[in-house]
Amino acid sequence: MKKTLTYSFFALISGVWISACDGPPSDEKLLSELKEDVTFLAADELGGRAIGTDGEQKAAEYLAKEFEKIGLQPMGTEGFFQPFTVSKPSNPHEEAVIGTNGAGITGRNVIGFLDKKADKTIVIGAHFDHLGMGGQGSLHRGDSAIHNGADDNASGTAALLALAQILTHEELKNNILFIAFSGEENGLWGSNYFVKNPTIDLKTVNYMVNMDMVGRLNEEKSLAINGVGTSPSFVPVFDQINADSLKLVTSESGVGPSDHTSFYLQDLPVLHFFTGQHEDYHKPGDDSEKINYEGLVKVVRYISRLVTQLDAEPKLAFAKTKDSSDSPRFTVSMGVVPDYMFDGKGMRVDGVSEGKPAQAAGLQKGDVVVQLGDSTVYDMMSYMRALSAFQKGDSTKVVIERSGQKVEAVVKF
């Protein structure tokens, strides 16, 4: 028994030392490991990684082992783990209570620290949970099925591990805290809990990078970067580091439906990387074989260059941005997935939900909505303004462009 323990300890230390002393990973190695990580996390055996399930726990344990192999220091409250419990109230109009010790759903963030002996720390995060068998949040219509969430967000989680491997070998003037969040799909539970119960001093945080759905880089190589207005230091470096000629689609707001929002609300600069919506979003078809792994390597390399380029900067200044409270409010939905990467005139449809008004009106993926009712649609914001004018039961004309031709249809909400 003593020999076994001694050998295991030596093997563990040796494994960490070897990992830390290996050279930085090549693109070929990154691609192979990204594919391996996504395939594991998005396997049927993990059952969709819903918070509080065995699949989520297996995913968390996998990530902790990978952090350890890379040589990161545990920075949770229980080793690499930061468990939290969420009690859901019986009244559906009340918010869930995060961080309670009572009965409820227990999830765990996985946290590793790259100590560069610096005064500042960059947080790099991605959520690793998904929807399990569907339920609330699923866009699937039909029998219950496993939602593996390869793009959402095994891709971002695999990118998190890849960045840890790369940045371990960089000479940096910032420490880096790598966090895999749970409970994002339920309402940013894990990141909300972390910022209210941080395992490092939030005053030392320089900025936060969030990767959510980064596995479907399209032929145009479009990469969305949200939150660019949260610090004046961000935009000037974007083109300098764009070695792969990515088509950058930026937005200023630090508020969005992902974990960077929790950090922005603590007055910290944030960036959210995203390769766009698709027809498999929140459906059982979001599987590992549909990931663009070569594109994922490009996204990882871009973010690693961003971190190293900003490293010499003093602590980044924070700037508040206009948030989504300024957006129009609406009570009806067309039932389409917008193509957020589209930069032409109109709103391009990236997916159509079954049984919704758009499907009944004959809209298809790739259609570009240029008019809704009496309103011309120039972009996503004008589309939302037009949509906000309608109530349930209303009917109106919709004009789309399809294969160079304008097509009219009637949509009933």
Protein Blocks (a to p, Z undefined) as FASTA:
>chain_A
ZZmmmmmmmmmmmmmmmmmmpccddfklmmmmmmmmmmmmmgmklnoopghiaklmmmmm
mmmmmmmmnopacfbfnojbccddddddfblkbccdehiabecdddddddddddehiabd
cdddddfbdehnnpahiacecdddddeklmlomkmmmmmmmmmmmmmmpccfbdcddddd
ehklnnommmmmmmmmccbdfklpmbdcddehjalccfkopacdehklmpfklmmmmmmm
mmnopacdddfblbdcbfklmmmmnopacddddebdcfkgopaklcfklpcfklmmmmmm
mmmmmmmmmmmpccddddddddfklpccdfbdehiacdfkbccecjddfbdcehiaklmn
opaehiacfbghjbccfblmlmmmmmmmpcehiacdddddeehiacdddddZZ
